Structures are given as structure tokens and as C-alpha cells.
């Protein structure tokens, strides 16, 4: 029985671990682009008070925002599909286990399983 657990341990890590799909910079990207910025209506003294006004890389164009949101949506959809696939697989495994238990109980001569 211990061998069976060891055999499935590696499979579980491969099947359920994030592996190379995890992108650790996602949170960094999100916090970088979502940080709040307040812009003054006039260009007078506000540019000296707000460092993002003087840094052209600190602002995003609508196209960049749209691209970022599309990328996030694509990654979310991919992860959702993976989760749904894994839930379906677990459901199939549970069904197989229930069938195997019922077969073993029949072989052992035990009548009527509780459900």
C-alpha cells in the first residue's frame, strides 16, 4: 500500500502543481500598473509634486491597458480551464474508486453498500 502512495505522489505533483505555468511577475505587473495616480488639471506645479508626470514610463496608454487586461483575461481563462479539467478528472477518479470499492465488497461477500 505504501508503494501505491509513493507511485501517485510524483503524479500528483505533476498533475496539480503549477510548474512552469506560474508567472511570479504577474503580481508585480498588476501592482505596477494598478497603483493609483492623481493628476492635476494644470501643468503648473503639479508636475514637480507628482513624479509619475515627469516619468513617461509611469503612464499607460489605453492600448497598453487594454492589452494588459486582455493578457490577464487570457491567463485567467487558461487557469479556469485547467481547474475545471482537474475537477472533472477528480470526479472520474472518485467514480472509479466507488466502483472498485463496490466490486471489492461484492468479492468479499458484503451485501449492500451505504450511499
Jmol script that loads the backbone (N, CA, C; Angstrom):
load data "model"
ATOM      1  N   UNK A   1       0.833  -1.197   0.000  1.00  0.00           N
ATOM      2  CA  UNK A   1       0.000   0.000   0.000  1.00  0.00           C
ATOM      3  C   UNK A   1       0.872   1.253   0.000  1.00  0.00           C
ATOM      4  N   UNK A   2       2.007   1.194   0.715  1.00  0.00           N
ATOM      5  CA  UNK A   2       2.908   2.343   0.753  1.00  0.00           C
ATOM      6  C   UNK A   2       3.483   2.623  -0.631  1.00  0.00           C
ATOM      7  N   UNK A   3       3.713   1.539  -1.409  1.00  0.00           N
ATOM      8  CA  UNK A   3       4.235   1.725  -2.759  1.00  0.00           C
ATOM      9  C   UNK A   3       3.247   2.478  -3.642  1.00  0.00           C
ATOM     10  N   UNK A   4       1.977   2.192  -3.458  1.00  0.00           N
ATOM     11  CA  UNK A   4       0.956   2.864  -4.257  1.00  0.00           C
ATOM     12  C   UNK A   4       0.962   4.355  -3.964  1.00  0.00           C
ATOM     13  N   UNK A   5       1.072   4.703  -2.681  1.00  0.00           N
ATOM     14  CA  UNK A   5       1.104   6.123  -2.318  1.00  0.00           C
ATOM     15  C   UNK A   5       2.316   6.810  -2.927  1.00  0.00           C
ATOM     16  N   UNK A   6       3.459   6.135  -2.900  1.00  0.00           N
ATOM     17  CA  UNK A   6       4.669   6.720  -3.461  1.00  0.00           C
ATOM     18  C   UNK A   6       4.542   6.885  -4.975  1.00  0.00           C
ATOM     19  N   UNK A   7       3.909   5.890  -5.638  1.00  0.00           N
ATOM     20  CA  UNK A   7       3.735   5.970  -7.089  1.00  0.00           C
ATOM     21  C   UNK A   7       2.890   7.168  -7.483  1.00  0.00           C
ATOM     22  N   UNK A   8       1.865   7.462  -6.718  1.00  0.00           N
ATOM     23  CA  UNK A   8       0.964   8.556  -7.058  1.00  0.00           C
ATOM     24  C   UNK A   8       1.477   9.916  -6.605  1.00  0.00           C
ATOM     25  N   UNK A   9       2.436   9.913  -5.686  1.00  0.00           N
ATOM     26  CA  UNK A   9       2.923  11.193  -5.177  1.00  0.00           C
ATOM     27  C   UNK A   9       3.535  12.036  -6.291  1.00  0.00           C
ATOM     28  N   UNK A  10       4.394  11.464  -7.103  1.00  0.00           N
ATOM     29  CA  UNK A  10       5.001  12.196  -8.204  1.00  0.00           C
ATOM     30  C   UNK A  10       3.982  12.620  -9.233  1.00  0.00           C
ATOM     31  N   UNK A  11       2.996  11.750  -9.460  1.00  0.00           N
ATOM     32  CA  UNK A  11       1.941  12.070 -10.420  1.00  0.00           C
ATOM     33  C   UNK A  11       1.126  13.264  -9.947  1.00  0.00           C
ATOM     34  N   UNK A  12       0.846  13.321  -8.642  1.00  0.00           N
ATOM     35  CA  UNK A  12       0.069  14.433  -8.096  1.00  0.00           C
ATOM     36  C   UNK A  12       0.807  15.745  -8.252  1.00  0.00           C
ATOM     37  N   UNK A  13       2.111  15.724  -8.021  1.00  0.00           N
ATOM     38  CA  UNK A  13       2.897  16.951  -8.170  1.00  0.00           C
ATOM     39  C   UNK A  13       2.873  17.398  -9.621  1.00  0.00           C
ATOM     40  N   UNK A  14       3.006  16.433 -10.540  1.00  0.00           N
ATOM     41  CA  UNK A  14       2.981  16.772 -11.962  1.00  0.00           C
ATOM     42  C   UNK A  14       1.606  17.265 -12.398  1.00  0.00           C
ATOM     43  N   UNK A  15       0.556  16.625 -11.883  1.00  0.00           N
ATOM     44  CA  UNK A  15      -0.793  16.965 -12.320  1.00  0.00           C
ATOM     45  C   UNK A  15      -1.322  18.231 -11.686  1.00  0.00           C
ATOM     46  N   UNK A  16      -1.017  18.442 -10.421  1.00  0.00           N
ATOM     47  CA  UNK A  16      -1.666  19.524  -9.696  1.00  0.00           C
ATOM     48  C   UNK A  16      -0.749  20.684  -9.355  1.00  0.00           C
ATOM     49  N   UNK A  17       0.554  20.511  -9.488  1.00  0.00           N
ATOM     50  CA  UNK A  17       1.467  21.613  -9.213  1.00  0.00           C
ATOM     51  C   UNK A  17       1.413  22.623 -10.343  1.00  0.00           C
ATOM     52  N   UNK A  18       1.747  23.857 -10.047  1.00  0.00           N
ATOM     53  CA  UNK A  18       1.690  24.894 -11.074  1.00  0.00           C
ATOM     54  C   UNK A  18       2.837  24.759 -12.066  1.00  0.00           C
ATOM     55  N   UNK A  19       3.966  24.223 -11.617  1.00  0.00           N
ATOM     56  CA  UNK A  19       5.077  24.009 -12.518  1.00  0.00           C
ATOM     57  C   UNK A  19       5.504  25.273 -13.232  1.00  0.00           C
ATOM     58  N   UNK A  20       5.707  25.160 -14.536  1.00  0.00           N
ATOM     59  CA  UNK A  20       6.156  26.298 -15.328  1.00  0.00           C
ATOM     60  C   UNK A  20       5.036  27.265 -15.686  1.00  0.00           C
ATOM     61  N   UNK A  21       3.784  26.896 -15.380  1.00  0.00           N
ATOM     62  CA  UNK A  21       2.661  27.769 -15.718  1.00  0.00           C
ATOM     63  C   UNK A  21       2.582  28.986 -14.806  1.00  0.00           C
ATOM     64  N   UNK A  22       3.202  28.899 -13.647  1.00  0.00           N
ATOM     65  CA  UNK A  22       3.141  30.022 -12.706  1.00  0.00           C
ATOM     66  C   UNK A  22       4.015  31.158 -13.224  1.00  0.00           C
ATOM     67  N   UNK A  23       3.498  32.340 -13.161  1.00  0.00           N
ATOM     68  CA  UNK A  23       4.240  33.507 -13.614  1.00  0.00           C
ATOM     69  C   UNK A  23       4.398  34.444 -12.426  1.00  0.00           C
ATOM     70  N   UNK A  24       5.542  34.383 -11.722  1.00  0.00           N
ATOM     71  CA  UNK A  24       5.689  35.146 -10.482  1.00  0.00           C
ATOM     72  C   UNK A  24       5.656  36.648 -10.679  1.00  0.00           C
ATOM     73  N   UNK A  25       5.842  37.130 -11.887  1.00  0.00           N
ATOM     74  CA  UNK A  25       5.840  38.575 -12.081  1.00  0.00           C
ATOM     75  C   UNK A  25       4.442  39.129 -12.300  1.00  0.00           C
ATOM     76  N   UNK A  26       3.422  38.263 -12.374  1.00  0.00           N
ATOM     77  CA  UNK A  26       2.059  38.754 -12.579  1.00  0.00           C
ATOM     78  C   UNK A  26       1.653  39.735 -11.500  1.00  0.00           C
ATOM     79  N   UNK A  27       1.897  39.402 -10.248  1.00  0.00           N
ATOM     80  CA  UNK A  27       1.509  40.294  -9.163  1.00  0.00           C
ATOM     81  C   UNK A  27       2.306  41.585  -9.241  1.00  0.00           C
ATOM     82  N   UNK A  28       3.568  41.475  -9.609  1.00  0.00           N
ATOM     83  CA  UNK A  28       4.393  42.674  -9.751  1.00  0.00           C
ATOM     84  C   UNK A  28       3.839  43.562 -10.862  1.00  0.00           C
ATOM     85  N   UNK A  29       3.476  42.965 -12.003  1.00  0.00           N
ATOM     86  CA  UNK A  29       2.904  43.748 -13.095  1.00  0.00           C
ATOM     87  C   UNK A  29       1.618  44.415 -12.655  1.00  0.00           C
ATOM     88  N   UNK A  30       0.780  43.653 -11.973  1.00  0.00           N
ATOM     89  CA  UNK A  30      -0.513  44.174 -11.558  1.00  0.00           C
ATOM     90  C   UNK A  30      -0.344  45.351 -10.614  1.00  0.00           C
ATOM     91  N   UNK A  31       0.527  45.214  -9.613  1.00  0.00           N
ATOM     92  CA  UNK A  31       0.706  46.310  -8.663  1.00  0.00           C
ATOM     93  C   UNK A  31       1.377  47.505  -9.328  1.00  0.00           C
ATOM     94  N   UNK A  32       2.211  47.250 -10.317  1.00  0.00           N
ATOM     95  CA  UNK A  32       2.876  48.355 -11.015  1.00  0.00           C
ATOM     96  C   UNK A  32       1.869  49.176 -11.805  1.00  0.00           C
ATOM     97  N   UNK A  33       0.950  48.516 -12.476  1.00  0.00           N
ATOM     98  CA  UNK A  33       0.029  49.221 -13.354  1.00  0.00           C
ATOM     99  C   UNK A  33      -1.237  49.707 -12.670  1.00  0.00           C
ATOM    100  N   UNK A  34      -1.559  49.147 -11.523  1.00  0.00           N
ATOM    101  CA  UNK A  34      -2.806  49.498 -10.866  1.00  0.00           C
ATOM    102  C   UNK A  34      -2.594  50.545  -9.786  1.00  0.00           C
ATOM    103  N   UNK A  35      -1.348  50.884  -9.483  1.00  0.00           N
ATOM    104  CA  UNK A  35      -1.106  51.855  -8.421  1.00  0.00           C
ATOM    105  C   UNK A  35      -1.799  53.172  -8.753  1.00  0.00           C
ATOM    106  N   UNK A  36      -2.491  53.752  -7.767  1.00  0.00           N
ATOM    107  CA  UNK A  36      -3.266  54.972  -8.037  1.00  0.00           C
ATOM    108  C   UNK A  36      -2.358  56.172  -8.284  1.00  0.00           C
ATOM    109  N   UNK A  37      -2.799  56.996  -9.218  1.00  0.00           N
ATOM    110  CA  UNK A  37      -2.074  58.234  -9.514  1.00  0.00           C
ATOM    111  C   UNK A  37      -3.092  59.358  -9.601  1.00  0.00           C
ATOM    112  N   UNK A  38      -2.742  60.497  -9.054  1.00  0.00           N
ATOM    113  CA  UNK A  38      -3.622  61.662  -9.110  1.00  0.00           C
ATOM    114  C   UNK A  38      -2.946  62.698  -9.985  1.00  0.00           C
ATOM    115  N   UNK A  39      -3.662  63.148 -10.992  1.00  0.00           N
ATOM    116  CA  UNK A  39      -3.124  64.137 -11.903  1.00  0.00           C
ATOM    117  C   UNK A  39      -3.854  65.458 -11.718  1.00  0.00           C
ATOM    118  N   UNK A  40      -3.096  66.512 -11.695  1.00  0.00           N
ATOM    119  CA  UNK A  40      -3.689  67.848 -11.582  1.00  0.00           C
ATOM    120  C   UNK A  40      -4.185  68.284 -12.957  1.00  0.00           C
ATOM    121  N   UNK A  41      -5.131  69.193 -12.972  1.00  0.00           N
ATOM    122  CA  UNK A  41      -5.696  69.670 -14.227  1.00  0.00           C
ATOM    123  C   UNK A  41      -4.713  70.556 -14.989  1.00  0.00           C
ATOM    124  N   UNK A  42      -3.929  71.311 -14.265  1.00  0.00           N
ATOM    125  CA  UNK A  42      -2.982  72.192 -14.951  1.00  0.00           C
ATOM    126  C   UNK A  42      -1.577  71.612 -14.862  1.00  0.00           C
ATOM    127  N   UNK A  43      -0.699  72.060 -15.719  1.00  0.00           N
ATOM    128  CA  UNK A  43       0.661  71.556 -15.754  1.00  0.00           C
ATOM    129  C   UNK A  43       1.614  72.395 -14.921  1.00  0.00           C
ATOM    130  N   UNK A  44       1.103  73.248 -14.086  1.00  0.00           N
ATOM    131  CA  UNK A  44       1.933  74.147 -13.288  1.00  0.00           C
ATOM    132  C   UNK A  44       2.836  73.408 -12.319  1.00  0.00           C
ATOM    133  N   UNK A  45       2.560  73.533 -11.045  1.00  0.00           N
ATOM    134  CA  UNK A  45       3.397  72.939 -10.009  1.00  0.00           C
ATOM    135  C   UNK A  45       3.123  71.452  -9.830  1.00  0.00           C
ATOM    136  N   UNK A  46       2.100  70.935 -10.420  1.00  0.00           N
ATOM    137  CA  UNK A  46       1.723  69.533 -10.215  1.00  0.00           C
ATOM    138  C   UNK A  46       2.800  68.581 -10.715  1.00  0.00           C
ATOM    139  N   UNK A  47       3.486  68.945 -11.792  1.00  0.00           N
ATOM    140  CA  UNK A  47       4.489  68.038 -12.341  1.00  0.00           C
ATOM    141  C   UNK A  47       5.664  67.868 -11.387  1.00  0.00           C
ATOM    142  N   UNK A  48       5.923  68.874 -10.568  1.00  0.00           N
ATOM    143  CA  UNK A  48       7.004  68.735  -9.595  1.00  0.00           C
ATOM    144  C   UNK A  48       6.573  67.869  -8.421  1.00  0.00           C
ATOM    145  N   UNK A  49       5.283  67.905  -8.069  1.00  0.00           N
ATOM    146  CA  UNK A  49       4.792  67.135  -6.931  1.00  0.00           C
ATOM    147  C   UNK A  49       4.543  65.672  -7.283  1.00  0.00           C
ATOM    148  N   UNK A  50       4.203  65.392  -8.509  1.00  0.00           N
ATOM    149  CA  UNK A  50       3.859  64.043  -8.932  1.00  0.00           C
ATOM    150  C   UNK A  50       4.987  63.475  -9.799  1.00  0.00           C
ATOM    151  N   UNK A  51       5.785  62.544  -9.245  1.00  0.00           N
ATOM    152  CA  UNK A  51       6.922  62.022 -10.005  1.00  0.00           C
ATOM    153  C   UNK A  51       6.494  61.278 -11.266  1.00  0.00           C
ATOM    154  N   UNK A  52       5.283  60.739 -11.293  1.00  0.00           N
ATOM    155  CA  UNK A  52       4.857  59.998 -12.480  1.00  0.00           C
ATOM    156  C   UNK A  52       4.625  60.913 -13.670  1.00  0.00           C
ATOM    157  N   UNK A  53       4.400  62.188 -13.436  1.00  0.00           N
ATOM    158  CA  UNK A  53       4.193  63.130 -14.543  1.00  0.00           C
ATOM    159  C   UNK A  53       5.490  63.351 -15.324  1.00  0.00           C
ATOM    160  N   UNK A  54       6.614  63.278 -14.644  1.00  0.00           N
ATOM    161  CA  UNK A  54       7.884  63.505 -15.314  1.00  0.00           C
ATOM    162  C   UNK A  54       8.476  62.220 -15.891  1.00  0.00           C
ATOM    163  N   UNK A  55       7.939  61.072 -15.514  1.00  0.00           N
ATOM    164  CA  UNK A  55       8.436  59.780 -15.980  1.00  0.00           C
ATOM    165  C   UNK A  55       7.485  59.232 -17.047  1.00  0.00           C
ATOM    166  N   UNK A  56       7.880  59.236 -18.310  1.00  0.00           N
ATOM    167  CA  UNK A  56       6.971  58.776 -19.361  1.00  0.00           C
ATOM    168  C   UNK A  56       6.630  57.290 -19.252  1.00  0.00           C
ATOM    169  N   UNK A  57       7.479  56.481 -18.605  1.00  0.00           N
ATOM    170  CA  UNK A  57       7.205  55.053 -18.451  1.00  0.00           C
ATOM    171  C   UNK A  57       6.165  54.773 -17.373  1.00  0.00           C
ATOM    172  N   UNK A  58       5.841  55.762 -16.557  1.00  0.00           N
ATOM    173  CA  UNK A  58       4.923  55.547 -15.437  1.00  0.00           C
ATOM    174  C   UNK A  58       3.463  55.637 -15.854  1.00  0.00           C
ATOM    175  N   UNK A  59       3.189  56.077 -17.067  1.00  0.00           N
ATOM    176  CA  UNK A  59       1.803  56.190 -17.518  1.00  0.00           C
ATOM    177  C   UNK A  59       1.527  55.143 -18.584  1.00  0.00           C
ATOM    178  N   UNK A  60       0.274  54.748 -18.686  1.00  0.00           N
ATOM    179  CA  UNK A  60      -0.119  53.753 -19.673  1.00  0.00           C
ATOM    180  C   UNK A  60      -1.089  54.361 -20.672  1.00  0.00           C
ATOM    181  N   UNK A  61      -0.932  53.962 -21.897  1.00  0.00           N
ATOM    182  CA  UNK A  61      -1.890  54.381 -22.912  1.00  0.00           C
ATOM    183  C   UNK A  61      -3.103  53.459 -22.833  1.00  0.00           C
ATOM    184  N   UNK A  62      -4.231  53.885 -23.366  1.00  0.00           N
ATOM    185  CA  UNK A  62      -5.406  52.995 -23.364  1.00  0.00           C
ATOM    186  C   UNK A  62      -5.135  51.660 -24.053  1.00  0.00           C
ATOM    187  N   UNK A  63      -4.321  51.659 -25.094  1.00  0.00           N
ATOM    188  CA  UNK A  63      -3.985  50.411 -25.776  1.00  0.00           C
ATOM    189  C   UNK A  63      -3.193  49.484 -24.857  1.00  0.00           C
ATOM    190  N   UNK A  64      -2.260  50.046 -24.083  1.00  0.00           N
ATOM    191  CA  UNK A  64      -1.492  49.240 -23.140  1.00  0.00           C
ATOM    192  C   UNK A  64      -2.388  48.663 -22.057  1.00  0.00           C
ATOM    193  N   UNK A  65      -3.318  49.460 -21.566  1.00  0.00           N
ATOM    194  CA  UNK A  65      -4.254  48.976 -20.549  1.00  0.00           C
ATOM    195  C   UNK A  65      -5.107  47.861 -21.129  1.00  0.00           C
ATOM    196  N   UNK A  66      -5.597  48.055 -22.343  1.00  0.00           N
ATOM    197  CA  UNK A  66      -6.421  47.037 -22.993  1.00  0.00           C
ATOM    198  C   UNK A  66      -5.624  45.748 -23.193  1.00  0.00           C
ATOM    199  N   UNK A  67      -4.380  45.876 -23.620  1.00  0.00           N
ATOM    200  CA  UNK A  67      -3.522  44.710 -23.816  1.00  0.00           C
ATOM    201  C   UNK A  67      -3.275  43.994 -22.494  1.00  0.00           C
ATOM    202  N   UNK A  68      -2.986  44.754 -21.449  1.00  0.00           N
ATOM    203  CA  UNK A  68      -2.764  44.169 -20.128  1.00  0.00           C
ATOM    204  C   UNK A  68      -4.001  43.419 -19.656  1.00  0.00           C
ATOM    205  N   UNK A  69      -5.158  44.041 -19.786  1.00  0.00           N
ATOM    206  CA  UNK A  69      -6.400  43.392 -19.360  1.00  0.00           C
ATOM    207  C   UNK A  69      -6.692  42.152 -20.195  1.00  0.00           C
ATOM    208  N   UNK A  70      -6.415  42.200 -21.483  1.00  0.00           N
ATOM    209  CA  UNK A  70      -6.635  41.031 -22.341  1.00  0.00           C
ATOM    210  C   UNK A  70      -5.709  39.894 -21.936  1.00  0.00           C
ATOM    211  N   UNK A  71      -4.442  40.214 -21.659  1.00  0.00           N
ATOM    212  CA  UNK A  71      -3.491  39.193 -21.207  1.00  0.00           C
ATOM    213  C   UNK A  71      -3.937  38.574 -19.895  1.00  0.00           C
ATOM    214  N   UNK A  72      -4.403  39.415 -18.973  1.00  0.00           N
ATOM    215  CA  UNK A  72      -4.878  38.899 -17.687  1.00  0.00           C
ATOM    216  C   UNK A  72      -6.104  38.012 -17.890  1.00  0.00           C
ATOM    217  N   UNK A  73      -7.007  38.417 -18.772  1.00  0.00           N
ATOM    218  CA  UNK A  73      -8.200  37.616 -19.039  1.00  0.00           C
ATOM    219  C   UNK A  73      -7.810  36.277 -19.664  1.00  0.00           C
ATOM    220  N   UNK A  74      -6.862  36.286 -20.585  1.00  0.00           N
ATOM    221  CA  UNK A  74      -6.410  35.047 -21.215  1.00  0.00           C
ATOM    222  C   UNK A  74      -5.792  34.101 -20.189  1.00  0.00           C
ATOM    223  N   UNK A  75      -4.954  34.639 -19.304  1.00  0.00           N
ATOM    224  CA  UNK A  75      -4.339  33.811 -18.267  1.00  0.00           C
ATOM    225  C   UNK A  75      -5.390  33.273 -17.309  1.00  0.00           C
ATOM    226  N   UNK A  76      -6.361  34.107 -16.955  1.00  0.00           N
ATOM    227  CA  UNK A  76      -7.436  33.672 -16.068  1.00  0.00           C
ATOM    228  C   UNK A  76      -8.248  32.563 -16.728  1.00  0.00           C
ATOM    229  N   UNK A  77      -8.548  32.710 -18.008  1.00  0.00           N
ATOM    230  CA  UNK A  77      -9.322  31.690 -18.725  1.00  0.00           C
ATOM    231  C   UNK A  77      -8.549  30.380 -18.787  1.00  0.00           C
ATOM    232  N   UNK A  78      -7.252  30.459 -19.043  1.00  0.00           N
ATOM    233  CA  UNK A  78      -6.418  29.258 -19.085  1.00  0.00           C
ATOM    234  C   UNK A  78      -6.431  28.549 -17.737  1.00  0.00           C
ATOM    235  N   UNK A  79      -6.258  29.319 -16.670  1.00  0.00           N
ATOM    236  CA  UNK A  79      -6.269  28.720 -15.334  1.00  0.00           C
ATOM    237  C   UNK A  79      -7.641  28.148 -15.007  1.00  0.00           C
ATOM    238  N   UNK A  80      -8.706  28.832 -15.389  1.00  0.00           N
ATOM    239  CA  UNK A  80     -10.061  28.331 -15.146  1.00  0.00           C
ATOM    240  C   UNK A  80     -10.277  27.011 -15.873  1.00  0.00           C
ATOM    241  N   UNK A  81      -9.833  26.940 -17.113  1.00  0.00           N
ATOM    242  CA  UNK A  81      -9.967  25.702 -17.882  1.00  0.00           C
ATOM    243  C   UNK A  81      -9.185  24.564 -17.235  1.00  0.00           C
ATOM    244  N   UNK A  82      -7.982  24.866 -16.735  1.00  0.00           N
ATOM    245  CA  UNK A  82      -7.184  23.847 -16.059  1.00  0.00           C
ATOM    246  C   UNK A  82      -7.884  23.363 -14.798  1.00  0.00           C
ATOM    247  N   UNK A  83      -8.438  24.276 -14.030  1.00  0.00           N
ATOM    248  CA  UNK A  83      -9.125  23.911 -12.787  1.00  0.00           C
ATOM    249  C   UNK A  83     -10.339  23.044 -13.089  1.00  0.00           C
ATOM    250  N   UNK A  84     -11.135  23.439 -14.081  1.00  0.00           N
ATOM    251  CA  UNK A  84     -12.318  22.656 -14.441  1.00  0.00           C
ATOM    252  C   UNK A  84     -11.907  21.266 -14.918  1.00  0.00           C
ATOM    253  N   UNK A  85     -10.855  21.184 -15.708  1.00  0.00           N
ATOM    254  CA  UNK A  85     -10.352  19.886 -16.170  1.00  0.00           C
ATOM    255  C   UNK A  85      -9.915  19.007 -15.015  1.00  0.00           C
ATOM    256  N   UNK A  86      -9.253  19.587 -14.048  1.00  0.00           N
ATOM    257  CA  UNK A  86      -8.788  18.818 -12.888  1.00  0.00           C
ATOM    258  C   UNK A  86      -9.951  18.380 -12.014  1.00  0.00           C
ATOM    259  N   UNK A  87     -10.963  19.225 -11.882  1.00  0.00           N
ATOM    260  CA  UNK A  87     -12.150  18.845 -11.108  1.00  0.00           C
ATOM    261  C   UNK A  87     -12.858  17.679 -11.795  1.00  0.00           C
ATOM    262  N   UNK A  88     -12.990  17.740 -13.117  1.00  0.00           N
ATOM    263  CA  UNK A  88     -13.598  16.633 -13.865  1.00  0.00           C
ATOM    264  C   UNK A  88     -12.799  15.347 -13.677  1.00  0.00           C
ATOM    265  N   UNK A  89     -11.473  15.468 -13.745  1.00  0.00           N
ATOM    266  CA  UNK A  89     -10.609  14.303 -13.563  1.00  0.00           C
ATOM    267  C   UNK A  89     -10.776  13.723 -12.161  1.00  0.00           C
ATOM    268  N   UNK A  90     -10.849  14.585 -11.159  1.00  0.00           N
ATOM    269  CA  UNK A  90     -11.047  14.097  -9.785  1.00  0.00           C
ATOM    270  C   UNK A  90     -12.401  13.417  -9.654  1.00  0.00           C
ATOM    271  N   UNK A  91     -13.434  13.951 -10.297  1.00  0.00           N
ATOM    272  CA  UNK A  91     -14.752  13.317 -10.271  1.00  0.00           C
ATOM    273  C   UNK A  91     -14.705  11.930 -10.883  1.00  0.00           C
ATOM    274  N   UNK A  92     -13.985  11.794 -11.994  1.00  0.00           N
ATOM    275  CA  UNK A  92     -13.831  10.478 -12.626  1.00  0.00           C
ATOM    276  C   UNK A  92     -13.081   9.518 -11.715  1.00  0.00           C
ATOM    277  N   UNK A  93     -12.058  10.008 -11.044  1.00  0.00           N
ATOM    278  CA  UNK A  93     -11.306   9.157 -10.116  1.00  0.00           C
ATOM    279  C   UNK A  93     -12.183   8.703  -8.955  1.00  0.00           C
ATOM    280  N   UNK A  94     -13.010   9.608  -8.451  1.00  0.00           N
ATOM    281  CA  UNK A  94     -13.919   9.249  -7.351  1.00  0.00           C
ATOM    282  C   UNK A  94     -14.907   8.189  -7.822  1.00  0.00           C
ATOM    283  N   UNK A  95     -15.452   8.358  -9.025  1.00  0.00           N
ATOM    284  CA  UNK A  95     -16.370   7.355  -9.578  1.00  0.00           C
ATOM    285  C   UNK A  95     -15.683   5.999  -9.697  1.00  0.00           C
ATOM    286  N   UNK A  96     -14.439   5.995 -10.184  1.00  0.00           N
ATOM    287  CA  UNK A  96     -13.685   4.743 -10.301  1.00  0.00           C
ATOM    288  C   UNK A  96     -13.450   4.114  -8.933  1.00  0.00           C
ATOM    289  N   UNK A  97     -13.105   4.939  -7.949  1.00  0.00           N
ATOM    290  CA  UNK A  97     -12.889   4.413  -6.597  1.00  0.00           C
ATOM    291  C   UNK A  97     -14.165   3.798  -6.029  1.00  0.00           C
ATOM    292  N   UNK A  98     -15.293   4.473  -6.216  1.00  0.00           N
ATOM    293  CA  UNK A  98     -16.564   3.935  -5.727  1.00  0.00           C
ATOM    294  C   UNK A  98     -16.879   2.602  -6.393  1.00  0.00           C
ATOM    295  N   UNK A  99     -16.621   2.508  -7.691  1.00  0.00           N
ATOM    296  CA  UNK A  99     -16.864   1.259  -8.413  1.00  0.00           C
ATOM    297  C   UNK A  99     -15.944   0.165  -7.888  1.00  0.00           C
ATOM    298  N   UNK A 100     -14.672   0.480  -7.702  1.00  0.00           N
ATOM    299  CA  UNK A 100     -13.720  -0.513  -7.194  1.00  0.00           C
ATOM    300  C   UNK A 100     -14.092  -0.972  -5.790  1.00  0.00           C
ATOM    301  N   UNK A 101     -14.535  -0.049  -4.951  1.00  0.00           N
ATOM    302  CA  UNK A 101     -14.954  -0.418  -3.592  1.00  0.00           C
ATOM    303  C   UNK A 101     -16.161  -1.339  -3.655  1.00  0.00           C
ATOM    304  N   UNK A 102     -17.126  -1.014  -4.512  1.00  0.00           N
ATOM    305  CA  UNK A 102     -18.311  -1.868  -4.658  1.00  0.00           C
ATOM    306  C   UNK A 102     -17.914  -3.253  -5.158  1.00  0.00           C
ATOM    307  N   UNK A 103     -16.992  -3.321  -6.119  1.00  0.00           N
ATOM    308  CA  UNK A 103     -16.525  -4.617  -6.623  1.00  0.00           C
ATOM    309  C   UNK A 103     -15.826  -5.414  -5.528  1.00  0.00           C
ATOM    310  N   UNK A 104     -14.989  -4.757  -4.744  1.00  0.00           N
ATOM    311  CA  UNK A 104     -14.290  -5.440  -3.647  1.00  0.00           C
ATOM    312  C   UNK A 104     -15.272  -5.943  -2.598  1.00  0.00           C
ATOM    313  N   UNK A 105     -16.282  -5.138  -2.304  1.00  0.00           N
ATOM    314  CA  UNK A 105     -17.286  -5.557  -1.321  1.00  0.00           C
ATOM    315  C   UNK A 105     -18.071  -6.759  -1.847  1.00  0.00           C
ATOM    316  N   UNK A 106     -18.362  -6.771  -3.139  1.00  0.00           N
ATOM    317  CA  UNK A 106     -19.062  -7.910  -3.739  1.00  0.00           C
ATOM    318  C   UNK A 106     -18.190  -9.155  -3.671  1.00  0.00           C
ATOM    319  N   UNK A 107     -16.918  -9.013  -3.973  1.00  0.00           N
ATOM    320  CA  UNK A 107     -15.994 -10.150  -3.915  1.00  0.00           C
ATOM    321  C   UNK A 107     -15.854 -10.670  -2.494  1.00  0.00           C
ATOM    322  N   UNK A 108     -15.901  -9.774  -1.521  1.00  0.00           N
ATOM    323  CA  UNK A 108     -15.750 -10.178  -0.121  1.00  0.00           C
ATOM    324  C   UNK A 108     -17.054 -10.729   0.443  1.00  0.00           C
ATOM    325  N   UNK A 109     -18.135 -10.596  -0.294  1.00  0.00           N
ATOM    326  CA  UNK A 109     -19.406 -11.128   0.164  1.00  0.00           C
ATOM    327  C   UNK A 109     -20.194 -10.178   1.037  1.00  0.00           C
ATOM    328  N   UNK A 110     -19.835  -8.922   1.053  1.00  0.00           N
ATOM    329  CA  UNK A 110     -20.576  -7.945   1.844  1.00  0.00           C
ATOM    330  C   UNK A 110     -21.768  -7.500   1.016  1.00  0.00           C
ATOM    331  N   UNK A 111     -22.947  -7.494   1.634  1.00  0.00           N
ATOM    332  CA  UNK A 111     -24.180  -7.121   0.932  1.00  0.00           C
ATOM    333  C   UNK A 111     -24.469  -5.642   1.101  1.00  0.00           C
ATOM    334  N   UNK A 112     -24.955  -4.987   0.046  1.00  0.00           N
ATOM    335  CA  UNK A 112     -25.459  -3.604   0.094  1.00  0.00           C
ATOM    336  C   UNK A 112     -24.492  -2.599   0.686  1.00  0.00           C
ATOM    337  N   UNK A 113     -23.968  -1.726  -0.135  1.00  0.00           N
ATOM    338  CA  UNK A 113     -23.107  -0.655   0.348  1.00  0.00           C
ATOM    339  C   UNK A 113     -23.919   0.569   0.711  1.00  0.00           C
ATOM    340  N   UNK A 114     -23.457   1.341   1.679  1.00  0.00           N
ATOM    341  CA  UNK A 114     -24.136   2.585   2.059  1.00  0.00           C
ATOM    342  C   UNK A 114     -23.789   3.667   1.054  1.00  0.00           C
ATOM    343  N   UNK A 115     -24.805   4.392   0.645  1.00  0.00           N
ATOM    344  CA  UNK A 115     -24.565   5.533  -0.247  1.00  0.00           C
ATOM    345  C   UNK A 115     -25.330   6.711   0.220  1.00  0.00           C
TER     346      UNK A 115
END
end "model"
wireframe off; spacefill off
backbone 0.3
color backbone group
